[in-house]
Amino acid sequence: MSPDRRYYHWPAFVLAGVLALLGIWAFIAVQHRMGLTTGELPQAERTGEAQTQTCSRDPLYLWITWTCDAQVRWNGETNTVAERVISVRELTGTVDVHERVVPRKRVSTAREVVSADFPGTSDGALFFVMMMGFPVAGAAAGYFAGTRLARLLPEPPAKPAKPEKLTLRSKMSTRHDRDKRFNRSRKRRGS
């Protein structure tokens, strides 16, 4: 392959953008899996026991957390209610659960039911490093892979050559030439 070979630039930028978006998705998934937050940890409002029915990996969080349908009996209550339980592992049988209040920026609060062993970490520095690192690493990997892919594609068609610019010169470019021509025409008229 010759060093002066031309290649497309769009694969590098497209792959960088796609992998940056995947990096954001991965950050959200890992942040959720770790229970990582920058503020105060979510507080458990009530506890109870859940009888799990079905569990499946959650595609919203890159399949690294589990969402289980369960019948929950809260402590101090006699009836059971159907809830979705979020867990870091597949739940079977009867497990302890917490209903916790998660502070949100736009909405005042949100409630979620999680298994008793669901992690929670408050670390602003780690949150920032992960928030910036995942998308930047994804974009860099995408750009590198895109440049490699661009070299495998056929060479783009050559651009047509631009026409050469014309420069116009006056026939009487200097004063000396003008005087010479003027004197010649006077001599012809006089003779």
C-alpha positions as CSV (number, residue, x, y, z in Angstrom):
1,M,0.0,0.0,0.0
2,S,1.5,3.3,-1.0
3,P,1.8,6.1,1.6
4,D,0.2,8.7,-0.7
5,R,-3.0,6.5,-1.0
6,R,-6.2,8.5,-0.3
7,Y,-8.9,7.0,1.9
8,Y,-12.3,7.8,3.3
9,H,-12.5,9.6,6.6
10,W,-16.2,8.9,7.4
11,P,-15.7,5.4,8.9
12,A,-13.5,6.8,11.7
13,F,-16.0,9.4,12.7
14,V,-19.0,7.1,12.4
15,L,-17.4,4.3,14.5
16,A,-16.1,6.9,17.0
17,G,-19.7,8.2,17.5
18,V,-21.3,4.8,17.7
19,L,-18.7,3.5,20.2
20,A,-19.0,6.7,22.3
21,L,-22.7,6.1,22.6
22,L,-22.1,2.5,23.6
23,G,-19.6,3.8,26.1
24,I,-22.4,6.0,27.6
25,W,-24.7,2.9,27.7
26,A,-22.0,0.9,29.4
27,F,-21.4,3.7,31.9
28,I,-25.1,3.8,32.9
29,A,-25.2,0.0,33.2
30,V,-22.0,-0.3,35.4
31,Q,-23.1,2.7,37.4
32,H,-26.5,1.1,38.1
33,R,-24.9,-2.3,38.8
34,M,-22.5,-0.8,41.4
35,G,-25.3,1.4,42.8
36,L,-22.9,4.4,42.2
37,T,-24.1,7.8,43.0
38,T,-22.6,11.3,43.7
39,G,-25.1,12.3,46.4
40,E,-26.6,10.5,49.3
41,L,-27.4,6.8,49.0
42,P,-31.0,5.8,48.5
43,Q,-32.8,5.1,51.8
44,A,-34.8,2.0,52.5
45,E,-38.3,3.0,53.3
46,R,-39.6,-0.5,54.1
47,T,-38.4,-4.1,54.0
48,G,-40.1,-7.4,53.3
49,E,-39.8,-10.8,51.7
50,A,-40.3,-11.6,48.0
51,Q,-41.3,-14.9,46.5
52,T,-39.7,-14.8,43.0
53,Q,-41.6,-16.1,40.0
54,T,-39.5,-15.3,36.9
55,C,-36.2,-13.5,36.4
56,S,-34.5,-12.2,33.3
57,R,-31.5,-10.1,32.6
58,D,-32.3,-6.4,31.9
59,P,-31.2,-5.3,28.4
60,L,-31.6,-1.6,29.5
61,Y,-28.5,-2.2,31.7
62,L,-26.5,-4.3,29.3
63,W,-27.8,-7.5,30.7
64,I,-25.6,-7.2,33.9
65,T,-28.5,-6.7,36.3
66,W,-31.6,-8.9,36.8
67,T,-35.2,-7.9,36.9
68,C,-37.5,-10.4,38.7
69,D,-41.3,-10.5,38.9
70,A,-42.2,-11.4,42.5
71,Q,-45.0,-11.4,45.1
72,V,-43.8,-9.2,47.9
73,R,-45.1,-9.2,51.5
74,W,-43.9,-6.1,53.3
75,N,-43.2,-6.3,57.0
76,G,-46.2,-5.3,59.1
77,E,-48.7,-6.0,56.3
78,T,-50.6,-9.2,55.6
79,N,-51.4,-9.0,51.9
80,T,-48.9,-9.6,49.1
81,V,-48.4,-7.3,46.1
82,A,-46.8,-7.9,42.7
83,E,-43.5,-6.0,42.3
84,R,-40.5,-5.9,40.0
85,V,-37.3,-6.6,42.0
86,I,-33.9,-5.4,40.7
87,S,-31.0,-7.6,41.7
88,V,-27.3,-8.1,40.8
89,R,-27.9,-11.9,40.6
90,E,-30.7,-14.2,39.6
91,L,-33.1,-14.6,42.5
92,T,-34.8,-17.9,43.4
93,G,-37.2,-18.8,46.2
94,T,-37.8,-16.3,49.0
95,V,-35.5,-13.4,49.4
96,D,-35.3,-10.2,51.5
97,V,-36.1,-7.0,49.6
98,H,-36.0,-3.3,50.3
99,E,-38.2,-0.6,48.8
100,R,-36.0,2.5,48.6
101,V,-36.4,6.1,47.6
102,V,-34.1,7.2,44.9
103,P,-33.6,11.0,44.6
104,R,-34.0,12.2,41.0
105,K,-33.0,15.6,39.5
106,R,-36.2,16.2,37.5
107,V,-38.7,14.2,39.5
108,S,-38.7,14.7,43.2
109,T,-38.3,11.0,44.1
110,A,-38.6,7.5,42.5
111,R,-39.2,4.2,44.3
112,E,-37.7,0.9,43.4
113,V,-37.7,-2.5,45.0
114,V,-34.2,-4.1,45.2
115,S,-32.8,-7.2,46.8
116,A,-31.3,-6.8,50.2
117,D,-27.8,-7.3,48.9
118,F,-28.1,-4.7,46.1
119,P,-24.9,-2.5,46.4
120,G,-24.8,1.2,47.0
121,T,-21.7,3.5,46.8
122,S,-21.4,7.3,47.0
123,D,-18.2,8.4,45.2
124,G,-18.2,11.5,43.1
125,A,-14.6,11.1,41.9
126,L,-15.2,7.5,40.6
127,F,-18.5,8.6,39.1
128,F,-16.8,11.4,37.2
129,V,-13.9,9.2,36.0
130,M,-16.3,6.6,34.7
131,M,-18.7,9.1,33.2
132,M,-15.8,10.6,31.2
133,G,-13.7,7.5,30.7
134,F,-16.3,5.1,29.1
135,P,-17.4,7.4,26.3
136,V,-13.9,8.8,25.6
137,A,-12.4,5.3,25.5
138,G,-15.2,4.2,23.2
139,A,-14.7,7.1,20.9
140,A,-10.9,6.5,20.7
141,A,-11.4,2.8,20.0
142,G,-14.0,3.7,17.4
143,Y,-11.7,6.2,15.7
144,F,-8.8,3.8,15.6
145,A,-11.0,1.0,14.2
146,G,-12.5,3.3,11.7
147,T,-9.2,4.4,10.3
148,R,-8.1,0.8,10.0
149,L,-11.4,0.0,8.2
150,A,-11.1,3.0,5.9
151,R,-7.8,1.6,4.6
152,L,-9.5,-1.6,3.6
153,L,-12.1,0.2,1.5
154,P,-11.3,0.9,-2.1
155,E,-9.7,4.2,-2.9
156,P,-12.2,7.1,-3.4
157,P,-12.5,8.5,-6.9
158,A,-10.0,11.2,-7.8
159,K,-11.3,14.8,-7.6
160,P,-11.3,16.6,-11.0
161,A,-8.4,18.9,-11.4
162,K,-9.2,22.6,-10.9
163,P,-8.7,24.7,-14.0
164,E,-5.6,26.8,-14.1
165,K,-6.2,30.5,-13.3
166,L,-5.7,32.8,-16.2
167,T,-3.8,36.0,-15.8
168,L,-4.5,38.8,-18.1
169,R,-1.8,41.2,-19.1
170,S,-2.2,44.5,-20.7
171,K,-0.5,45.0,-24.0
172,M,0.8,48.3,-22.7
173,S,2.3,47.1,-19.5
174,T,4.9,49.8,-18.9
175,R,5.1,53.5,-19.6
176,H,8.1,52.9,-21.8
177,D,6.2,50.5,-24.0
178,R,3.3,52.9,-24.3
179,D,5.5,55.7,-25.3
180,K,7.2,53.5,-27.9
181,R,3.9,52.5,-29.5
182,F,2.6,56.1,-29.4
183,N,5.7,57.4,-31.1
184,R,5.5,54.7,-33.8
185,S,1.9,55.6,-34.6
186,R,2.8,59.3,-34.9
187,K,5.7,58.6,-37.3
188,R,3.4,56.6,-39.5
189,R,0.8,59.4,-39.7
190,G,3.5,62.0,-40.4
191,S,5.1,60.2,-43.3
